[in-house]
Amino acid sequence: MNILLSLGIIFISGLVVNKLISKFKLPEVTGDLIVGVLIGQELLDLVHSTILSSTGLISNVVLGFVAFQIGRNFSLKEFRKLGKPILWISVFEASGAWLLVTFVFFIVLKKPLYISLLYGAISSATAPAATMMVIRQYKAKGYFTKVLLGVVAIDDAWCLIIFAISFAVSKSLYLHSSTNVILVLGKSILEIIGALILGVFLGYIFSLFSKYFKRHSNMEIYTLSFVLLAVGIADMLHLSLLLTSMALGIAVVNLQSTSSTFFEVLEDIESPLYLLFFVLAGANLKLSSLRHIGIIGSTYFIVRIIGKVAGATLGGYLGKVPKRIRNNIGLGLLPQAGVALGVALVAKSNFPEIGNSIFTTIVATTVIYELMGPIFTKFGLLRSGEIQ
């Protein structure tokens, strides 16, 4: 089995399985993960070892793309349109899951703080695609639908910020357990500020010279170059590549008048990269580890739901959102996919001793969330009265 043959198998099998599962209205990420598990080394062994060993590089590139696109949602014009209710709900549902999962893992399960923070940060992510799929399928319309779409649009941005903070603190605690907490937090804050400054600086340079690239192919290469520069420089300086890429996207969308075109040109490149990323995520799953995640996996699954729903309800109350909306909005925020898997891979590669356990838990719960999430979303839409 050579590398090119292995890549061909990955893409064609992913494409075929996604075509099949679309008949059952299931999200593509589920199909990609299933393909990865089937053709991974523990079953059919069709993924070349060189490709598997490149998972870290591929995930960094894909996460750079994801974070750059998430930055697009931080347009100042769009923020004014979204209004305070959506900001209140999105901040509280993301931080609600983060704080509650961290608290339960640290206090109840007696896990070290750095492990608890990682689980908590990953739990804040939501999968917009699954929620949007249900809304389109049932042609839902109304204020509840508008608020829900606004919340899922910016949720992953909060996740990246939360993960950057948690990751920096966890890394410092992991490497220097005896270090003063103030010094750990100070170092973490400096890393976050550095990533944001780097991203904004690259975004400014991007906007300065983008007018010289008008052809579609040139715009594609130009945008790709800056995303890779952001990821590469951040990695070299030991800064958060997620925050750097997101800051790049934020700067581009606010400084560049025709920014939407530069985001759209990447879509042709993204599809095969996303497929490869999710298939490799499945292929990296060690099936033997699944039987060891019982208590941790079930706790994470249940507590994340409670944190999301309670946080969204509280945010809706503080944002003066009608009761009909705030009591049901959390049900549409349960799917978990791309960003959660991506940051779980980051945790796996940076925390050798516990990273595999975290990654296995997130992959397993992602499949369940992606299967059950759309059902909860439909239920929320029904209770809100926006589908029949």
C-alpha positions as a printed NumPy array, in Angstrom:
array([[  0.   ,   0.   ,   0.   ],
       [  1.637,   3.258,  -1.158],
       [  0.741,   6.807,  -0.102],
       [ -1.086,   7.851,  -3.287],
       [ -3.197,   4.679,  -3.357],
       [ -4.043,   5.215,   0.302],
       [ -5.111,   8.829,  -0.371],
       [ -7.268,   7.684,  -3.271],
       [ -9.005,   5.139,  -1.024],
       [ -9.586,   7.789,   1.652],
       [-11.245,  10.235,  -0.745],
       [-13.353,   7.772,  -2.751],
       [-14.554,   5.849,   0.322],
       [-15.387,   9.098,   2.124],
       [-17.295,  10.369,  -0.898],
       [-19.277,   7.145,  -1.371],
       [-20.182,   6.74 ,   2.314],
       [-21.262,  10.399,   2.563],
       [-23.501,   9.874,  -0.45 ],
       [-25.067,   6.85 ,   1.246],
       [-25.611,   8.423,   4.669],
       [-27.144,  11.548,   3.111],
       [-30.127,   9.302,   2.256],
       [-30.706,   8.953,   6.005],
       [-30.317,  12.714,   6.64 ],
       [-27.16 ,  12.138,   8.714],
       [-24.298,  14.694,   8.814],
       [-21.252,  14.035,   6.628],
       [-18.852,  14.224,   9.56 ],
       [-20.417,  11.022,  10.923],
       [-19.714,   9.254,   7.626],
       [-16.124,  10.509,   7.546],
       [-15.473,   9.266,  11.09 ],
       [-16.978,   5.851,  10.286],
       [-14.81 ,   5.562,   7.162],
       [-11.735,   6.494,   9.21 ],
       [-12.444,   3.823,  11.812],
       [-13.067,   1.164,   9.129],
       [ -9.951,   1.833,   7.043],
       [ -7.717,   2.666,  10.03 ],
       [ -4.879,   0.492,  11.264],
       [ -6.995,  -1.407,  13.788],
       [ -9.411,  -2.773,  11.151],
       [ -8.732,  -2.781,   7.377],
       [ -5.35 ,  -1.004,   7.675],
       [ -5.683,   0.943,   4.406],
       [ -4.232,   4.248,   5.656],
       [ -0.492,   4.538,   5.021],
       [  1.554,   5.13 ,   8.187],
       [  3.125,   8.27 ,   6.644],
       [ -0.334,   9.808,   6.23 ],
       [ -1.284,   8.905,   9.796],
       [  1.926,  10.435,  11.103],
       [  1.069,  13.635,   9.175],
       [ -2.246,  14.046,  11.021],
       [ -0.781,  16.848,  13.152],
       [  0.303,  18.861,  10.104],
       [ -3.017,  18.291,   8.292],
       [ -5.051,  19.213,  11.383],
       [ -3.036,  22.44 ,  11.826],
       [ -3.772,  23.476,   8.238],
       [ -7.469,  22.569,   8.48 ],
       [ -7.853,  24.318,  11.841],
       [ -6.208,  27.379,  10.307],
       [ -8.907,  27.37 ,   7.601],
       [-11.689,  26.79 ,  10.15 ],
       [-10.499,  29.566,  12.481],
       [-10.043,  31.983,   9.543],
       [-13.638,  31.338,   8.422],
       [-14.908,  31.727,  12.001],
       [-13.253,  35.151,  12.124],
       [-15.572,  36.131,   9.301],
       [-18.474,  36.153,  11.804],
       [-16.86 ,  38.986,  13.779],
       [-17.767,  41.695,  11.292],
       [-18.663,  44.865,  13.208],
       [-21.596,  45.404,  10.827],
       [-22.913,  41.9  ,  11.54 ],
       [-22.464,  42.354,  15.283],
       [-24.711,  45.393,  15.183],
       [-27.337,  43.345,  13.308],
       [-27.156,  40.41 ,  15.72 ],
       [-28.099,  42.493,  18.718],
       [-27.586,  41.957,  22.42 ],
       [-29.853,  38.883,  22.891],
       [-27.724,  36.724,  20.605],
       [-24.5  ,  37.903,  22.234],
       [-25.867,  37.211,  25.724],
       [-27.023,  33.698,  24.807],
       [-23.878,  32.749,  22.872],
       [-21.49 ,  33.912,  25.592],
       [-23.404,  32.166,  28.38 ],
       [-24.086,  28.862,  26.586],
       [-20.403,  28.514,  25.633],
       [-19.05 ,  29.564,  29.036],
       [-21.797,  27.59 ,  30.823],
       [-20.614,  24.299,  29.299],
       [-16.962,  25.25 ,  29.852],
       [-17.337,  26.116,  33.542],
       [-19.731,  23.301,  34.466],
       [-17.731,  20.532,  32.738],
       [-14.495,  21.882,  34.244],
       [-16.079,  22.043,  37.704],
       [-17.544,  18.506,  37.581],
       [-14.339,  16.939,  36.242],
       [-12.183,  18.743,  38.821],
       [-14.415,  18.514,  41.918],
       [-16.515,  15.367,  41.323],
       [-14.253,  13.166,  39.174],
       [-11.101,  14.442,  40.946],
       [ -9.222,  15.009,  37.682],
       [ -6.219,  17.387,  37.631],
       [ -7.142,  20.988,  36.806],
       [ -5.282,  20.977,  33.476],
       [ -7.299,  17.934,  32.281],
       [-10.58 ,  19.406,  33.559],
       [ -9.916,  22.7  ,  31.767],
       [ -9.29 ,  20.907,  28.465],
       [-12.531,  18.911,  28.662],
       [-14.405,  22.057,  29.663],
       [-12.994,  24.126,  26.801],
       [-13.775,  21.47 ,  24.177],
       [-17.35 ,  21.185,  25.499],
       [-18.067,  24.822,  24.571],
       [-17.985,  24.058,  20.824],
       [-21.118,  23.571,  18.715],
       [-21.568,  22.254,  15.156],
       [-23.454,  24.886,  13.107],
       [-23.874,  22.596,  10.074],
       [-26.076,  20.064,  11.886],
       [-28.361,  22.801,  13.272],
       [-28.624,  24.564,   9.915],
       [-29.42 ,  21.255,   8.201],
       [-32.48 ,  20.749,  10.436],
       [-33.655,  24.345,   9.926],
       [-33.429,  23.954,   6.135],
       [-35.027,  20.511,   6.162],
       [-38.133,  21.688,   8.027],
       [-38.172,  25.199,   6.51 ],
       [-38.267,  26.752,   9.978],
       [-38.858,  30.502,  10.1  ],
       [-39.354,  33.045,  12.833],
       [-37.63 ,  34.885,  15.675],
       [-36.465,  31.674,  17.411],
       [-34.848,  30.441,  14.185],
       [-33.165,  33.81 ,  13.622],
       [-31.729,  33.854,  17.165],
       [-30.595,  30.208,  16.908],
       [-28.766,  30.86 ,  13.623],
       [-27.097,  33.927,  15.111],
       [-25.905,  31.992,  18.16 ],
       [-24.465,  29.008,  16.235],
       [-22.749,  31.409,  13.821],
       [-20.494,  32.854,  16.523],
       [-20.423,  30.02 ,  19.076],
       [-17.225,  28.451,  17.731],
       [-15.481,  31.82 ,  17.941],
       [-16.088,  31.84 ,  21.697],
       [-14.9  ,  28.216,  21.777],
       [-11.576,  29.164,  20.182],
       [-11.07 ,  31.972,  22.688],
       [-12.004,  29.699,  25.615],
       [ -9.768,  26.906,  24.331],
       [ -6.832,  29.287,  23.82 ],
       [ -7.119,  30.431,  27.442],
       [ -7.61 ,  26.911,  28.816],
       [ -4.874,  25.393,  26.65 ],
       [ -2.308,  28.003,  27.671],
       [ -3.11 ,  27.568,  31.373],
       [ -3.241,  23.745,  31.085],
       [  0.076,  23.615,  29.237],
       [  1.741,  25.735,  31.902],
       [  0.257,  23.645,  34.725],
       [  1.224,  20.419,  32.935],
       [  4.835,  21.464,  32.396],
       [  5.38 ,  23.492,  35.559],
       [  3.032,  22.156,  38.22 ],
       [  4.903,  23.996,  40.971],
       [  4.924,  27.378,  39.239],
       [  3.046,  30.302,  40.807],
       [ -0.528,  30.522,  39.458],
       [ -0.154,  34.26 ,  38.78 ],
       [  2.895,  33.601,  36.593],
       [  1.017,  30.853,  34.715],
       [ -1.931,  33.154,  34.036],
       [  0.379,  36.015,  33.059],
       [  2.232,  33.839,  30.551],
       [ -1.069,  32.567,  29.152],
       [ -2.443,  36.087,  28.688],
       [  0.747,  37.202,  26.92 ],
       [  0.487,  34.255,  24.505],
       [ -3.142,  35.108,  23.714],
       [ -2.405,  38.812,  23.183],
       [  0.581,  37.893,  21.   ],
       [ -1.586,  35.623,  18.823],
       [ -4.227,  38.354,  18.376],
       [ -1.623,  41.007,  17.509],
       [  0.033,  38.693,  14.965],
       [ -3.306,  37.84 ,  13.336],
       [ -4.418,  41.472,  13.1  ],
       [ -1.011,  42.524,  11.718],
       [ -1.176,  39.844,   8.998],
       [ -4.77 ,  40.905,   8.272],
       [ -3.63 ,  44.503,   7.801],
       [ -0.882,  43.427,   5.367],
       [ -3.438,  41.202,   3.594],
       [ -5.843,  44.116,   3.096],
       [ -3.045,  46.447,   2.018],
       [ -2.04 ,  44.346,  -1.008],
       [ -5.242,  42.407,  -1.803],
       [ -6.27 ,  44.983,  -4.448],
       [ -3.527,  43.635,  -6.739],
       [ -5.133,  40.183,  -6.929],
       [ -8.476,  40.216,  -8.741],
       [ -8.538,  36.899, -10.623],
       [-10.214,  33.999,  -8.81 ],
       [ -7.133,  31.776,  -8.934],
       [ -4.853,  34.583,  -7.676],
       [ -7.243,  35.408,  -4.831],
       [ -7.325,  31.726,  -3.884],
       [ -3.523,  31.466,  -3.724],
       [ -3.21 ,  34.836,  -1.959],
       [ -5.699,  33.886,   0.77 ],
       [ -4.233,  30.393,   1.16 ],
       [ -0.759,  31.916,   1.559],
       [ -1.83 ,  34.159,   4.426],
       [ -3.655,  31.399,   6.283],
       [ -0.551,  29.21 ,   6.025],
       [  1.662,  32.142,   7.089],
       [ -0.56 ,  32.7  ,  10.13 ],
       [ -0.413,  29.017,  11.113],
       [  3.328,  28.727,  10.43 ],
       [  4.43 ,  31.876,  12.255],
       [  2.141,  31.128,  15.225],
       [  3.617,  27.631,  15.483],
       [  7.162,  29.001,  15.247],
       [  6.495,  31.56 ,  18.013],
       [  4.565,  29.029,  20.157],
       [  1.367,  31.069,  19.914],
       [ -2.183,  29.812,  19.423],
       [ -2.608,  29.061,  15.702],
       [ -6.382,  29.044,  16.255],
       [ -6.495,  32.57 ,  17.689],
       [ -3.956,  33.874,  15.164],
       [ -5.977,  32.549,  12.215],
       [ -9.245,  33.804,  13.698],
       [ -7.725,  37.264,  14.287],
       [ -6.562,  37.214,  10.646],
       [-10.152,  36.52 ,   9.569],
       [-11.521,  39.243,  11.862],
       [ -9.056,  41.799,  10.472],
       [ -9.787,  40.839,   6.844],
       [-13.581,  41.026,   7.225],
       [-13.391,  44.45 ,   8.888],
       [-10.602,  46.042,   6.822],
       [-11.361,  44.621,   3.374],
       [-14.436,  45.959,   1.528],
       [-14.703,  42.889,  -0.725],
       [-13.737,  40.419,   2.021],
       [-16.565,  37.945,   1.31 ],
       [-14.909,  36.973,  -1.984],
       [-11.633,  36.11 ,  -0.253],
       [-13.461,  33.835,   2.182],
       [-15.503,  32.188,  -0.57 ],
       [-12.518,  31.322,  -2.792],
       [-11.234,  28.917,  -0.14 ],
       [-14.366,  26.743,  -0.361],
       [-12.981,  24.796,  -3.343],
       [ -9.897,  23.85 ,  -1.324],
       [-11.679,  23.216,   1.973],
       [-13.986,  20.325,   1.005],
       [-11.299,  17.684,   0.285],
       [ -9.201,  18.917,   3.232],
       [-12.142,  18.611,   5.629],
       [-12.896,  15.104,   4.371],
       [ -9.254,  14.073,   4.85 ],
       [ -9.187,  15.655,   8.302],
       [-12.288,  13.852,   9.607],
       [-11.328,  10.502,   8.064],
       [ -7.914,  10.738,   9.741],
       [ -9.62 ,  11.67 ,  13.014],
       [-11.539,   8.395,  12.767],
       [ -8.419,   6.485,  11.723],
       [ -6.553,   7.807,  14.789],
       [ -9.216,   6.425,  17.097],
       [ -7.962,   3.468,  19.116],
       [-10.965,   1.15 ,  19.425],
       [ -9.428,  -0.571,  22.44 ],
       [ -9.642,   2.767,  24.3  ],
       [-13.428,   2.997,  23.928],
       [-14.129,   0.572,  26.763],
       [-12.184,   2.776,  29.188],
       [-14.19 ,   5.984,  28.677],
       [-17.406,   4.857,  30.416],
       [-17.649,   7.233,  33.401],
       [-15.672,  10.039,  31.762],
       [-17.563,   9.814,  28.466],
       [-21.039,   9.636,  29.996],
       [-20.237,  12.453,  32.452],
       [-18.915,  14.663,  29.655],
       [-21.957,  13.876,  27.473],
       [-24.56 ,  14.676,  30.157],
       [-22.85 ,  17.626,  31.869],
       [-22.141,  19.37 ,  28.537],
       [-25.864,  19.226,  27.708],
       [-26.798,  20.662,  31.113],
       [-24.19 ,  23.43 ,  30.773],
       [-25.309,  24.374,  27.259],
       [-29.036,  24.424,  28.067],
       [-28.656,  26.17 ,  31.452],
       [-26.187,  28.711,  30.046],
       [-28.395,  29.52 ,  27.052],
       [-31.444,  29.901,  29.318],
       [-29.593,  32.228,  31.708],
       [-28.146,  34.235,  28.802],
       [-31.619,  34.552,  27.307],
       [-33.018,  35.764,  30.627],
       [-30.286,  38.392,  31.037],
       [-30.699,  39.419,  27.395],
       [-34.456,  39.866,  27.949],
       [-35.319,  37.212,  25.353],
       [-38.953,  35.953,  25.396],
       [-39.511,  32.862,  27.56 ],
       [-40.534,  30.788,  24.529],
       [-37.093,  31.413,  23.009],
       [-34.801,  31.136,  26.039],
       [-36.371,  27.903,  27.307],
       [-35.803,  26.091,  23.999],
       [-32.712,  27.673,  22.446],
       [-30.271,  25.359,  24.252],
       [-31.794,  22.306,  22.539],
       [-30.452,  23.562,  19.203],
       [-26.869,  23.907,  20.467],
       [-26.015,  20.283,  21.268],
       [-24.358,  18.949,  18.048],
       [-20.553,  18.746,  18.278],
       [-18.198,  18.193,  15.338],
       [-15.374,  19.942,  13.509],
       [-13.979,  22.468,  15.965],
       [-14.34 ,  20.071,  18.925],
       [-12.503,  17.315,  17.04 ],
       [ -9.846,  19.768,  15.898],
       [ -9.033,  21.113,  19.341],
       [ -9.171,  17.541,  20.716],
       [ -6.432,  16.641,  18.218],
       [ -4.427,  19.639,  19.454],
       [ -4.821,  18.319,  23.005],
       [ -3.802,  14.822,  21.892],
       [ -0.577,  16.008,  20.282],
       [  0.421,  18.323,  23.159],
       [ -0.462,  16.129,  26.129],
       [  0.974,  12.675,  25.347],
       [ -0.07 ,  11.012,  28.596],
       [ -3.756,  11.967,  28.603],
       [ -4.304,  13.32 ,  25.078],
       [ -5.433,   9.996,  23.611],
       [ -8.066,   9.548,  26.326],
       [ -9.434,  13.051,  25.678],
       [ -9.443,  12.487,  21.906],
       [-11.21 ,   9.111,  22.199],
       [-13.886,  10.603,  24.459],
       [-14.532,  13.504,  22.074],
       [-14.713,  11.284,  18.958],
       [-17.114,   8.845,  20.651],
       [-19.394,  11.578,  22.02 ],
       [-19.247,  13.502,  18.718],
       [-20.808,  10.551,  16.879],
       [-23.608,  10.378,  19.496],
       [-24.141,  14.157,  19.511],
       [-24.252,  14.257,  15.705],
       [-26.888,  11.505,  15.69 ],
       [-28.985,  12.909,  18.558],
       [-28.316,  16.643,  18.135],
       [-30.597,  17.141,  15.111],
       [-33.427,  15.393,  17.001],
       [-33.054,  17.817,  19.93 ],
       [-32.899,  20.759,  17.487],
       [-36.137,  19.641,  15.831],
       [-37.756,  19.29 ,  19.274],
       [-36.684,  22.836,  20.18 ],
       [-38.096,  24.192,  16.917],
       [-41.379,  22.326,  17.525],
       [-41.669,  23.683,  21.083],
       [-40.99 ,  27.196,  19.841],
       [-43.819,  26.815,  17.315],
       [-41.715,  27.519,  14.232],
       [-42.232,  24.162,  12.489],
       [-45.387,  22.081,  12.286]])
